[in-house]
Structures are given as C-alpha cells and as structure tokens.
Amino acid sequence: MKIIAKIFKKLGPQFDEGKILSPFRPVYQALENFFFQADLKTENAPYGRDPIEIKRFMSTVIIALVPSFFAALYFFGWRVLLLVIVSYVAGGAVEVLFAILRKEEINEGFLVTGFIFPLILPPGVPLWLVAVGIIFGVLVGKEVFGGTGRNVFNAALVGRGFLALGYPAIMTRSWMAPGNYPLGNLATPVSISAPDAITSATPLVLGKGGELASIQDLLIGRIPGSAGETSALAIILGGVFLILMGVANWRTVFGVLVSFIGLGAILRLIYPASVNPVWFNLFSGGILFGTFFMATDPVTGSITRSGKLVYGLLIGSVTILIRFYSGFVEGVTFAILLGNIFAPLIDEVVIRNRIRRYARER
C-alpha cells in the first residue's frame, strides 16, 4: 500500500487547478479515496467523531448484498455478473461525467446503486436494457437533483420503474427458471443476448391463479424472479446485518413489515379466495429486498424517528394494495417511490408536532 500511496502523492499535483489534468481531478480523488481514507481535517470547533462515514456506509451495504448476489449467481449463472458489470460501467460513466462537469468529487453512493440495480431486474434481461435503465435512473433519479445526498428518489428504483413502464414486454419475457449453475465453472451460460430459458412465470404471477410455490423454495430461492430477490434467507441475512451495524433503521423495516403483514392478513380474512396467504406474500416478490435495502435509504426516506415508522407503514400498505388491486403483480417499486415523495411531508408534520408539544410544555 505504501507504493500505491507514493504513486498517488506523485501524481496528485498534476490534477491541481490550472494543470492539464485538472478536469479529471474527480476521477483521481475517487481512486485515491477508494484505496485510502480521505485526508480531511476539521480545523475549528465543533468537532465530531463518527466511525461511519460514506465509504464505510456504502461498504457495509455492499457486504450485506453479497449473500443475495451469490444466491443469484448460483441459481441464474454467471450472466448475473455481466448485469452487474454493465450497470457499473454505464451508470459509472454518467457519475464521472457529471462530477467532471460540476468539478466535484465522485461520490461512493453509486457503488451501492450500481450493485442493487441489476439485482432487482429479471436475470434474462438484455444487457443493453440494463445500460438504458441505470443511465436513466442515475440521470433522472439523482443527477438532475444535484447528485448523491440531494436526490429525492431512489435512483435504482427510478431506473427499474422506467423499464417496467417503458419496456413491459421485454421485462415480462426476461424471467429465467432457476438452475444449479456451479460457481466454479465459468463456462456455464454467460450470454450477451437474452437466454433461451425465458418461459418461467414468477411465483406472484402463478399465485394470481392459486398456484403457490412451497415455502422451502421461497426461502432458499429456487424460484423465478429478479436476480437478487428470490432467496428470502439471503436477503434476511443481509438485512439483519445492516440493522445490527446501524446502517438500516429498524423503525422503517418494522413499519413496512407490520403494515404489509397486517393488511395482508386482514384482506386474507375478508377475501380468502383472491388474496394469498401471508407467508406467501412475504417471501415472494421483492418486498423483503425493497424493505431492507431500498426503503431504508437514508437520503430518500424519512429522517425523524417516528417519521421512519410512518414512512414504513405507508410503503407496506401501498405495496399490498398494488399487488391485489392493480394490474401489477408486484408493487414495492412504486410503493417506495411514493414513500420518497411523502417522506419530506411526513418529517415536516412530525417536527411541527414536536415543536408544538415543546411549546406547550414550556
């Protein structure tokens, strides 16, 4: 590492203002921060110390995503890795371009967005569509608002929603039946074009007709579905890790799951013939993945403690309503985007009520 540090120290002045490489200083800073902690010092009070900075925050989320990623590789083959690579290259190019234009640092936030996006897509989706979706998501979902930390919507979900509405036929044809692809065999299907095995319906689609997948298959992930959303056990493992590390707030997770399970149980009692059992609703589709990895996004979600709970209750309720009272079999994408819209309003109401309560107590 000392050798790498010396290289960065020697090249650094070439990226200073006025030098020929100055337009590419954001790229240099991003690479330097990837290997080393940012060399920043607070010179004046007040001082603060927090073990979780942006790099560690994003690294923790990526670690939590690893079980779902490996489950996707096992059930859908090495093509999943191609989806991730295309997502990083296409979306990263947009990030670098805007960082250069704004003369700002490249934020590590895209490391998570670029990883999550392919995991919420059908594994058989054409690679060019992955590029289209991530470019739209980063551009419209984040950069038009000013970049990481200023975005109103979750960028990965904006890209996913755009593909669902703009290319429904391709997305519907891109589901793959799970297979036992040996991770050590690089010769297993790595297809540039969409694979031939695109005839499988997801459990939610089959569930509409009363055909329910077994709870064992739903837990393990031996079902068709979005690449990283099929294995409930892998998702729960990563989600619990995020909560224990303090990256995901338990209030949001609790709110989503309580409202989703509660409303689903009530609807099941009222309409037993048309509403699937609670366990099937919970372990199928993207509700668990969306709950742990996207609803808990600290930028686009509520920031107040009680607001996080209300925010979660809204997302869980809307998801179950979309599933059973709309033309979409899955509703978590649109439910979280709707939650993103209401998050500032929820926080404003909470803060105003807190101020009034404080004023009365005085």
C-alpha positions as CSV (number, residue, x, y, z in Angstrom):
1,M,0.0,0.0,0.0
2,K,3.0,2.3,0.6
3,I,3.9,2.0,-3.1
4,I,0.4,3.0,-4.1
5,A,0.4,5.9,-1.7
6,K,3.6,7.2,-3.2
7,I,2.2,6.9,-6.7
8,F,-0.9,9.0,-5.7
9,K,1.3,11.5,-3.9
10,K,3.5,11.9,-7.0
11,L,0.5,12.2,-9.5
12,G,-1.6,14.4,-7.3
13,P,-0.1,17.8,-8.3
14,Q,-0.8,17.0,-12.0
15,F,-4.6,17.2,-11.2
16,D,-4.4,20.6,-9.4
17,E,-6.3,23.7,-10.7
18,G,-4.6,25.0,-13.8
19,K,-2.8,21.8,-14.7
20,I,-3.5,19.8,-17.9
21,L,-5.3,17.0,-16.0
22,S,-7.3,19.3,-13.7
23,P,-10.7,18.4,-15.4
24,F,-10.2,14.8,-14.3
25,R,-9.4,15.6,-10.7
26,P,-12.8,14.0,-9.5
27,V,-11.6,10.7,-11.1
28,Y,-8.2,10.9,-9.3
29,Q,-9.9,11.7,-6.0
30,A,-12.3,8.8,-6.4
31,L,-9.5,6.4,-6.9
32,E,-7.5,7.8,-4.1
33,N,-10.4,7.6,-1.7
34,F,-11.1,4.0,-2.8
35,F,-7.7,2.9,-1.5
36,F,-7.2,5.3,1.4
37,Q,-9.3,7.4,3.8
38,A,-9.8,11.0,2.7
39,D,-7.1,13.3,4.1
40,L,-9.5,15.8,5.6
41,K,-9.1,17.6,8.9
42,T,-11.5,19.8,10.8
43,E,-9.6,22.8,12.0
44,N,-12.2,24.6,14.0
45,A,-14.8,23.6,16.6
46,P,-17.3,22.0,16.9
47,Y,-15.6,18.6,16.5
48,G,-17.4,15.4,15.8
49,R,-16.3,11.8,15.5
50,D,-18.3,9.0,13.8
51,P,-17.0,5.6,12.8
52,I,-19.5,5.5,9.9
53,E,-18.5,7.8,7.0
54,I,-19.7,7.5,3.4
55,K,-17.2,4.9,2.3
56,R,-17.8,2.6,5.3
57,F,-21.5,3.1,5.0
58,M,-21.5,2.1,1.3
59,S,-19.1,-0.8,2.0
60,T,-21.4,-2.1,4.7
61,V,-24.4,-2.2,2.3
62,I,-22.3,-3.9,-0.3
63,I,-21.2,-6.6,2.2
64,A,-24.9,-7.1,3.1
65,L,-25.8,-7.6,-0.6
66,V,-23.2,-10.3,-1.1
67,P,-25.4,-13.2,0.1
68,S,-28.1,-12.2,-2.4
69,F,-25.6,-11.8,-5.1
70,F,-24.1,-15.2,-4.6
71,A,-27.6,-16.8,-4.5
72,A,-28.3,-15.1,-7.8
73,L,-25.1,-16.5,-9.3
74,Y,-25.9,-20.0,-8.1
75,F,-29.5,-20.0,-9.4
76,F,-29.1,-18.0,-12.6
77,G,-25.5,-18.4,-13.6
78,W,-22.6,-16.1,-14.4
79,R,-24.8,-13.9,-16.6
80,V,-25.7,-12.1,-13.3
81,L,-22.1,-10.9,-13.1
82,L,-22.5,-9.4,-16.6
83,L,-25.5,-7.5,-15.5
84,V,-23.5,-6.0,-12.6
85,I,-20.6,-5.1,-14.8
86,V,-22.8,-3.3,-17.4
87,S,-24.6,-1.5,-14.6
88,Y,-21.3,-0.2,-13.1
89,V,-19.8,0.8,-16.4
90,A,-22.9,2.6,-17.8
91,G,-24.0,4.2,-14.6
92,G,-20.5,5.0,-13.6
93,A,-19.9,6.8,-16.8
94,V,-22.8,9.2,-16.0
95,E,-21.4,9.7,-12.5
96,V,-18.0,10.6,-13.8
97,L,-19.3,12.9,-16.5
98,F,-21.4,14.9,-14.0
99,A,-18.5,15.0,-11.5
100,I,-16.2,16.5,-14.1
101,L,-18.9,19.0,-15.3
102,R,-19.6,20.1,-11.7
103,K,-15.9,19.9,-10.7
104,E,-17.0,17.8,-7.7
105,E,-15.7,14.6,-6.2
106,I,-17.2,11.3,-7.4
107,N,-19.3,10.1,-4.5
108,E,-19.2,6.5,-3.4
109,G,-23.0,6.3,-3.4
110,F,-23.0,4.9,-6.9
111,L,-21.2,1.7,-5.6
112,V,-24.5,0.7,-4.0
113,T,-26.8,1.9,-6.7
114,G,-24.8,0.1,-9.4
115,F,-24.9,-3.1,-7.4
116,I,-28.5,-3.0,-6.4
117,F,-29.9,-2.2,-9.8
118,P,-29.1,-5.4,-11.6
119,L,-30.3,-7.4,-8.6
120,I,-33.8,-6.1,-9.0
121,L,-34.0,-7.0,-12.7
122,P,-35.1,-10.2,-14.3
123,P,-31.8,-12.2,-14.9
124,G,-32.6,-12.7,-18.6
125,V,-32.9,-9.0,-19.4
126,P,-30.9,-7.9,-22.4
127,L,-27.6,-6.2,-21.4
128,W,-28.4,-3.0,-23.5
129,L,-31.6,-2.6,-21.4
130,V,-29.6,-2.8,-18.2
131,A,-27.5,0.1,-19.5
132,V,-30.6,2.1,-20.5
133,G,-32.2,1.6,-17.1
134,I,-29.2,2.5,-15.0
135,I,-28.4,5.6,-17.1
136,F,-32.0,6.8,-16.8
137,G,-32.0,6.1,-13.1
138,V,-28.8,7.9,-12.3
139,L,-29.5,10.8,-14.6
140,V,-33.2,11.4,-13.8
141,G,-33.3,9.9,-10.3
142,K,-30.2,11.6,-8.9
143,E,-28.1,13.9,-11.1
144,V,-31.0,16.3,-12.0
145,F,-31.4,16.9,-8.3
146,G,-27.8,17.7,-7.7
147,G,-26.2,14.3,-7.1
148,T,-25.8,12.0,-4.2
149,G,-27.3,13.4,-1.0
150,R,-29.7,15.7,-2.8
151,N,-31.8,13.2,-4.7
152,V,-35.5,12.9,-3.8
153,F,-35.9,9.4,-5.3
154,N,-34.0,6.2,-5.0
155,A,-32.0,6.1,-8.3
156,A,-32.1,2.3,-8.7
157,L,-35.9,2.3,-8.3
158,V,-36.3,5.1,-10.8
159,G,-34.5,3.0,-13.4
160,R,-36.5,-0.1,-12.5
161,G,-39.8,1.8,-12.8
162,F,-38.8,3.3,-16.1
163,L,-38.0,-0.2,-17.6
164,A,-41.3,-1.6,-16.2
165,L,-43.3,1.1,-17.8
166,G,-41.3,1.7,-21.0
167,Y,-40.4,-1.9,-21.9
168,P,-43.0,-4.1,-20.3
169,A,-42.9,-6.8,-23.0
170,I,-39.2,-7.3,-22.7
171,M,-39.2,-7.3,-19.0
172,T,-42.0,-9.9,-18.9
173,R,-40.1,-12.2,-21.2
174,S,-36.9,-12.0,-19.2
175,W,-37.7,-14.3,-16.3
176,M,-35.5,-17.3,-16.1
177,A,-36.1,-20.7,-14.4
178,P,-33.5,-21.3,-11.7
179,G,-30.9,-23.9,-12.3
180,N,-27.9,-25.3,-10.3
181,Y,-25.1,-23.4,-12.0
182,P,-21.8,-24.4,-10.5
183,L,-20.0,-21.3,-9.4
184,G,-16.6,-22.7,-10.3
185,N,-17.5,-23.4,-13.9
186,L,-17.0,-20.2,-15.9
187,A,-18.4,-22.0,-19.0
188,T,-21.9,-22.0,-17.7
189,P,-24.3,-19.8,-19.6
190,V,-22.8,-16.3,-19.9
191,S,-24.9,-15.0,-22.8
192,I,-24.7,-11.4,-24.2
193,S,-28.2,-11.8,-25.6
194,A,-31.1,-12.8,-23.5
195,P,-31.1,-16.6,-22.8
196,D,-33.5,-19.1,-24.3
197,A,-34.9,-20.2,-21.0
198,I,-37.3,-17.2,-20.7
199,T,-40.6,-19.1,-20.3
200,S,-40.9,-19.2,-16.5
201,A,-43.6,-17.2,-14.6
202,T,-42.7,-15.7,-11.2
203,P,-44.4,-17.0,-8.1
204,L,-46.5,-13.9,-7.8
205,V,-47.9,-14.4,-11.3
206,L,-48.6,-18.1,-10.6
207,G,-50.1,-17.0,-7.2
208,K,-52.7,-15.0,-9.0
209,G,-54.1,-18.3,-10.3
210,G,-53.9,-20.0,-7.0
211,E,-50.6,-21.9,-7.7
212,L,-48.4,-21.3,-4.7
213,A,-44.7,-22.1,-4.5
214,S,-43.5,-24.0,-1.5
215,I,-42.1,-22.1,1.5
216,Q,-38.9,-24.1,1.2
217,D,-38.3,-22.9,-2.4
218,L,-39.2,-19.3,-1.5
219,L,-36.7,-19.3,1.4
220,I,-33.9,-20.9,-0.5
221,G,-34.5,-19.0,-3.8
222,R,-35.3,-21.9,-6.1
223,I,-37.9,-19.8,-8.0
224,P,-38.0,-17.5,-11.0
225,G,-37.8,-13.8,-10.1
226,S,-35.5,-10.8,-10.1
227,A,-31.9,-11.8,-9.8
228,G,-31.3,-10.8,-6.2
229,E,-34.8,-11.1,-4.8
230,T,-35.5,-14.8,-4.9
231,S,-33.7,-16.1,-1.8
232,A,-35.5,-14.8,1.3
233,L,-32.9,-16.3,3.6
234,A,-30.0,-14.4,1.8
235,I,-32.0,-11.2,2.0
236,I,-32.9,-11.6,5.6
237,L,-29.2,-12.4,6.5
238,G,-28.0,-9.2,4.8
239,G,-30.9,-7.1,6.2
240,V,-30.2,-8.2,9.8
241,F,-26.6,-7.4,9.3
242,L,-27.5,-3.8,8.1
243,I,-29.7,-3.3,11.2
244,L,-27.0,-4.6,13.6
245,M,-24.4,-2.3,12.0
246,G,-26.7,0.7,12.4
247,V,-26.9,1.4,8.7
248,A,-30.5,0.4,8.3
249,N,-33.0,1.8,10.8
250,W,-35.2,-0.9,12.4
251,R,-38.2,1.5,12.6
252,T,-38.5,1.7,8.8
253,V,-38.2,-2.1,8.5
254,F,-40.7,-2.7,11.3
255,G,-43.2,-0.3,9.8
256,V,-43.1,-1.9,6.3
257,L,-43.3,-5.4,7.5
258,V,-46.1,-4.7,10.1
259,S,-48.3,-2.9,7.7
260,F,-47.6,-5.4,4.9
261,I,-48.3,-8.4,7.0
262,G,-51.2,-6.8,8.9
263,L,-53.1,-5.5,6.0
264,G,-52.4,-8.7,4.0
265,A,-53.8,-10.8,6.9
266,I,-56.9,-8.6,7.1
267,L,-57.5,-8.9,3.3
268,R,-57.0,-12.6,3.5
269,L,-59.7,-12.9,6.1
270,I,-62.1,-10.8,4.0
271,Y,-61.3,-12.3,0.6
272,P,-59.8,-15.7,1.2
273,A,-60.4,-16.8,-2.4
274,S,-58.5,-14.0,-4.0
275,V,-55.8,-13.0,-1.5
276,N,-52.8,-15.3,-1.0
277,P,-51.6,-16.4,2.5
278,V,-49.4,-14.0,4.5
279,W,-46.3,-16.2,4.3
280,F,-46.5,-16.4,0.5
281,N,-46.9,-12.6,0.2
282,L,-44.0,-12.0,2.4
283,F,-41.4,-14.4,0.9
284,S,-42.3,-13.9,-2.8
285,G,-41.6,-10.9,-4.9
286,G,-39.4,-8.0,-3.9
287,I,-40.9,-6.9,-0.6
288,L,-38.1,-8.2,1.6
289,F,-35.3,-6.9,-0.7
290,G,-37.1,-3.5,-1.0
291,T,-37.6,-3.3,2.7
292,F,-34.1,-3.9,3.8
293,F,-32.1,-2.3,1.0
294,M,-34.1,0.5,-0.5
295,A,-36.8,1.7,1.9
296,T,-34.0,2.2,4.4
297,D,-32.1,4.6,2.1
298,P,-31.2,7.5,4.5
299,V,-31.2,10.1,1.7
300,T,-34.7,9.4,0.2
301,G,-36.5,8.2,3.3
302,S,-37.7,10.0,6.4
303,I,-35.1,11.3,8.8
304,T,-37.1,11.6,12.0
305,R,-37.6,8.5,14.2
306,S,-41.3,8.5,14.3
307,G,-41.3,9.6,10.7
308,K,-39.4,6.5,9.7
309,L,-42.1,4.4,11.3
310,V,-44.9,6.2,9.4
311,Y,-42.9,6.1,6.2
312,G,-42.6,2.3,6.6
313,L,-46.3,1.9,7.3
314,L,-47.1,3.8,4.1
315,I,-44.8,1.6,2.0
316,G,-46.0,-1.7,3.3
317,S,-49.7,-0.8,3.0
318,V,-49.3,0.6,-0.6
319,T,-47.4,-2.5,-1.7
320,I,-50.1,-4.9,-0.6
321,L,-52.8,-2.8,-2.2
322,I,-51.0,-2.5,-5.5
323,R,-50.5,-6.3,-5.6
324,F,-54.2,-7.1,-5.2
325,Y,-56.0,-4.1,-6.6
326,S,-54.0,-3.1,-9.7
327,G,-52.7,-4.6,-12.9
328,F,-49.2,-5.1,-11.4
329,V,-48.4,-8.3,-9.6
330,E,-45.6,-6.5,-7.7
331,G,-45.9,-3.1,-6.1
332,V,-42.8,-2.5,-3.9
333,T,-41.1,-0.3,-6.6
334,F,-43.9,2.1,-6.9
335,A,-44.7,2.0,-3.2
336,I,-41.2,3.1,-2.2
337,L,-41.1,5.8,-4.9
338,L,-44.4,7.0,-3.5
339,G,-42.9,6.9,0.0
340,N,-40.0,9.0,-1.3
341,I,-42.5,11.7,-2.3
342,F,-44.2,11.8,1.0
343,A,-41.0,11.5,3.2
344,P,-40.4,15.3,3.5
345,L,-44.1,15.9,4.3
346,I,-44.0,13.2,7.0
347,D,-40.9,14.7,8.6
348,E,-42.4,18.2,8.5
349,V,-45.6,17.0,10.3
350,V,-43.5,15.2,12.9
351,I,-41.2,18.2,13.5
352,R,-44.2,20.6,13.7
353,N,-46.0,18.4,16.2
354,R,-42.8,18.1,18.3
355,I,-42.4,21.9,18.3
356,R,-46.0,22.4,19.4
357,R,-45.6,19.8,22.2
358,Y,-42.4,21.5,23.4
359,A,-44.1,24.9,23.4
360,R,-47.0,23.6,25.5
361,E,-44.6,22.0,28.0
362,R,-42.9,25.4,28.5
